Amino acid sequence: MSSRAVLLGILLMSVPMITQAIPRAAQEVTARADQYVEGLSSAAAFLREVRDTVELARAGEYGKIKPADLGRLDEARSRITELLEGHEHARQLSAEERIELFNAQELITSIVRNDDKSRRVCTKVHGTGTRIARSECLTVAQREQRAQETREATRVQQGFREPSCSVREGLGQVRADSC
């Protein structure tokens, strides 16, 4: 058997292993974004809906919106316009672009509902020791809590103070009812 045939056989056998190495979270995020995109009307109709929503928000139809949030609203609208430019439907976007579209729409929804803490943000994360990126979706509140716990754990490791109950609980050092 030639070395090319052996190499080709090895490559073909490794394809299932490589696809299994892609984390389920990445597949779930892509599936969620795909499901969202499938539910959209044509790109032009969706852009009209986004434009109308932003205009109603600026007019105060959704309640008082902070000036900073209005800027974020405009940025999300222009990002959606940028992504859908030249496309008849959102299905024509790449997987990463569909996730960006989903994130921008989530941002608009959270600003309009005045509920930024429950907005879901999806990001690509590279795990330690791998070049394969995985998608991680957390709410803004979860991201802030993780950052706070990380800051506190760093202070504890540096010896600046005793860990709080929430950190000790997370480390399994104490039960929730004993704090």
C-alpha positions as CSV (number, residue, x, y, z in Angstrom):
1,M,0.0,0.0,0.0
2,S,1.4,3.4,-0.9
3,S,2.2,6.0,1.8
4,R,-0.4,8.3,0.2
5,A,-3.1,5.8,0.7
6,V,-2.1,5.2,4.3
7,L,-2.0,8.9,5.0
8,L,-5.4,9.4,3.3
9,G,-6.8,6.5,5.4
10,I,-5.5,8.1,8.6
11,L,-6.9,11.5,7.7
12,L,-10.3,10.0,6.9
13,M,-10.4,8.1,10.2
14,S,-9.5,11.2,12.2
15,V,-12.3,13.3,10.8
16,P,-14.9,11.9,13.3
17,M,-12.5,12.5,16.2
18,I,-11.9,16.1,15.1
19,T,-15.6,16.8,14.8
20,Q,-16.2,15.3,18.3
21,A,-13.5,17.6,19.6
22,I,-15.6,20.6,18.8
23,P,-17.3,21.4,22.1
24,R,-21.0,20.9,22.3
25,A,-21.4,24.5,23.5
26,A,-20.1,25.8,20.2
27,Q,-22.6,23.6,18.3
28,E,-25.4,24.7,20.6
29,V,-24.6,28.4,20.1
30,T,-24.4,28.0,16.4
31,A,-27.7,26.0,16.4
32,R,-29.4,28.8,18.5
33,A,-28.1,31.5,16.1
34,D,-29.2,29.3,13.1
35,Q,-32.7,28.8,14.6
36,Y,-32.9,32.6,15.2
37,V,-31.9,33.3,11.6
38,E,-34.4,30.8,10.2
39,G,-37.2,32.6,12.0
40,L,-36.3,35.9,10.4
41,S,-38.1,37.3,7.4
42,S,-36.0,38.5,4.4
43,A,-33.0,40.7,5.1
44,A,-34.8,43.8,3.9
45,A,-37.9,43.2,6.0
46,F,-35.7,42.5,9.1
47,L,-33.7,45.7,8.5
48,R,-37.0,47.7,8.4
49,E,-38.1,46.1,11.6
50,V,-34.8,47.0,13.3
51,R,-34.9,50.5,11.9
52,D,-38.5,51.0,13.2
53,T,-37.6,49.6,16.6
54,V,-34.7,51.9,17.0
55,E,-36.8,54.9,15.8
56,L,-39.5,54.0,18.3
57,A,-36.9,53.7,21.1
58,R,-35.5,57.1,20.2
59,A,-39.0,58.6,20.3
60,G,-39.5,57.2,23.8
61,E,-42.1,54.6,23.0
62,Y,-40.3,52.0,25.1
63,G,-39.7,54.3,28.0
64,K,-36.8,56.5,28.9
65,I,-33.5,55.2,27.5
66,K,-30.1,56.6,28.6
67,P,-28.0,58.5,26.0
68,A,-25.3,55.9,26.3
69,D,-27.8,53.1,25.6
70,L,-29.0,55.1,22.5
71,G,-25.5,55.1,21.2
72,R,-25.2,51.3,21.8
73,L,-28.6,50.9,20.1
74,D,-27.3,52.8,17.0
75,E,-24.1,50.7,17.0
76,A,-26.1,47.5,17.1
77,R,-28.3,48.7,14.3
78,S,-25.4,49.7,12.1
79,R,-23.7,46.3,12.8
80,I,-26.9,44.5,11.7
81,T,-27.1,46.6,8.6
82,E,-23.4,45.9,7.9
83,L,-23.8,42.2,8.3
84,L,-26.9,41.9,6.1
85,E,-25.7,44.3,3.4
86,G,-25.7,42.5,0.0
87,H,-27.6,39.5,1.3
88,E,-31.2,38.6,0.6
89,H,-31.6,36.5,3.7
90,A,-29.6,36.1,7.0
91,R,-29.1,32.3,6.2
92,Q,-26.5,33.5,3.7
93,L,-24.2,34.7,6.5
94,S,-21.3,32.6,7.9
95,A,-21.7,30.9,11.3
96,E,-19.7,33.7,13.0
97,E,-21.7,36.4,11.3
98,R,-25.0,34.7,12.4
99,I,-23.8,34.7,16.0
100,E,-22.8,38.4,15.6
101,L,-26.3,39.1,14.2
102,F,-27.9,37.2,17.2
103,N,-25.7,39.2,19.7
104,A,-26.6,42.6,18.1
105,Q,-30.3,41.7,18.1
106,E,-30.1,40.6,21.8
107,L,-28.5,43.9,22.6
108,I,-31.3,45.8,20.9
109,T,-33.9,43.7,22.7
110,S,-32.2,44.2,26.1
111,I,-32.0,47.9,25.7
112,V,-35.6,48.3,24.6
113,R,-36.8,46.1,27.5
114,N,-34.4,47.9,29.8
115,D,-33.1,44.6,31.0
116,D,-29.4,44.6,30.2
117,K,-28.4,42.0,32.9
118,S,-30.4,39.2,31.3
119,R,-28.9,39.9,27.8
120,R,-27.0,36.8,26.5
121,V,-23.6,37.4,25.1
122,C,-21.8,34.7,23.1
123,T,-18.0,34.8,22.6
124,K,-15.4,32.5,21.2
125,V,-13.1,31.2,23.9
126,H,-9.8,29.3,23.4
127,G,-9.3,26.7,26.1
128,T,-5.9,26.2,27.6
129,G,-3.8,23.8,25.5
130,T,-6.0,23.9,22.4
131,R,-6.4,26.1,19.3
132,I,-10.0,25.0,18.8
133,A,-12.3,27.8,19.8
134,R,-15.5,27.1,21.6
135,S,-18.5,29.4,22.0
136,E,-19.5,30.4,25.5
137,C,-22.8,32.1,26.1
138,L,-23.4,33.8,29.4
139,T,-25.8,36.6,30.5
140,V,-24.3,39.9,31.4
141,A,-25.1,39.2,35.1
142,Q,-23.2,35.9,34.9
143,R,-20.2,37.5,33.3
144,E,-20.1,40.3,36.0
145,Q,-20.4,37.7,38.8
146,R,-17.6,35.6,37.3
147,A,-15.4,38.7,37.0
148,Q,-16.2,39.7,40.6
149,E,-15.4,36.2,41.9
150,T,-12.1,36.2,39.9
151,R,-11.1,39.5,41.3
152,E,-11.9,38.4,44.9
153,A,-10.1,35.1,44.4
154,T,-7.0,37.0,43.2
155,R,-7.0,39.2,46.3
156,V,-7.3,36.2,48.5
157,Q,-4.4,34.5,46.8
158,Q,-2.3,37.6,47.1
159,G,-3.1,37.5,50.9
160,F,-4.9,40.8,51.0
161,R,-8.0,39.5,52.7
162,E,-10.0,36.5,53.8
163,P,-12.3,35.0,51.2
164,S,-16.0,35.8,51.4
165,C,-18.7,33.2,51.9
166,S,-19.5,33.1,48.2
167,V,-15.9,32.3,47.3
168,R,-15.5,29.7,50.1
169,E,-18.8,28.2,49.1
170,G,-17.6,28.0,45.4
171,L,-14.4,26.3,46.6
172,G,-16.4,23.8,48.6
173,Q,-14.9,25.0,51.9
174,V,-18.2,26.0,53.5
175,R,-21.9,25.2,53.0
176,A,-24.4,28.0,52.0
177,D,-26.4,27.7,55.2
178,S,-23.3,28.2,57.4
179,C,-22.3,31.7,56.1
